[in-house]
Amino acid sequence: MVLSRRQVTAAAVSAVPLAVAAAGTARAGGHRPRTLRIAGDSTAAQKYADAAPETGWGMALPFLLRKDLRVDNHAVNGRSSKSFVDEGRLDVVLDAIRPGDFLLVQFAHNDEKKEDPARYTEPWTTYQDHLRLYVEGARARGARPVLATPVERRRFDARGNAVPSHGEYPAAMRALAREEGVALLDVQALSLALWQRLGAEGTKAYFNWTPTEQDNTHFNPPGAIAVARLVARELLRTRVLAHRDVRRLDEEIPDSWIEWPAPATA
């Protein structure tokens, strides 16, 4: 069941003493590892052997975080902020979340699809409304919400300039983050700048791009590692994480560290 904004807000108020008490119990009884949970789309999602070498940036993020900070990747191909909620996936995340955890939210790629009413949201109304469900749901459980603007696609104009592709969605998320006092990872701006530095040809080595499959949205291992590095640095810059929580920010991470498990069977 998806709660209304009013219901979630009321739950947040009533849950605060419980969250504080639970955190105090955890400190008294020993350290409980924190978990960073990702809600998002295919650009972040876990990929399996049948999709290799396609790689979500969430697969690379654990290599940049200390081992006592777990990553629980709930991102799923093709989902928008709306469909993720409507399918009950946010409920699953919120059921698992614990005080002291983080909920990192990145959506927009599929929110933009006007032709699909199951996924489409309008940037300044329904997109923001759905994002609030993640923010308030995390806070109600003593966890910290974090918003991440959508990573940019590989798109260049005739003069070789990297072109933004997400319309008003990044601006709408930035405005919501200010309004709600939520940490914002500006992955859209940073990835656009990175693609500009690499250039139209150089970026092909970061995307799942081949002469036969010109995928300008999804990443291969180098691209996923590069975007995960942007995310980790933003988590540090915004003080969501401390220096002790991150590692290898300036070190080479071998592509061979990326693994694609066998697809789950029914």
Secondary structure, 3 states (H helix, E strand, C coil): CCCCHHHHHHHHHHHHHHHHHHHHHHHHHCCCCEEEEEEECCCCCCCCHHHCCCECHHHHHHHHECCCEEEEECCCCCCCHHHHHHCCHHHHHHHHCCCCCEEEEECCCCCCCCCCCCCCCCHHHHHHHHHHHHHHHHHHCCCEEEEECCCCCCCECCCCCECCCCCCHHHHHHHHHHHHCCEEECHHHHHHHHHHHHHHHHHHHCEEECCCCEEEEEECHHHHHHHHHHHHHHHHHCCCCCHHHECCCCCCCCHHHCCCCCCCCC
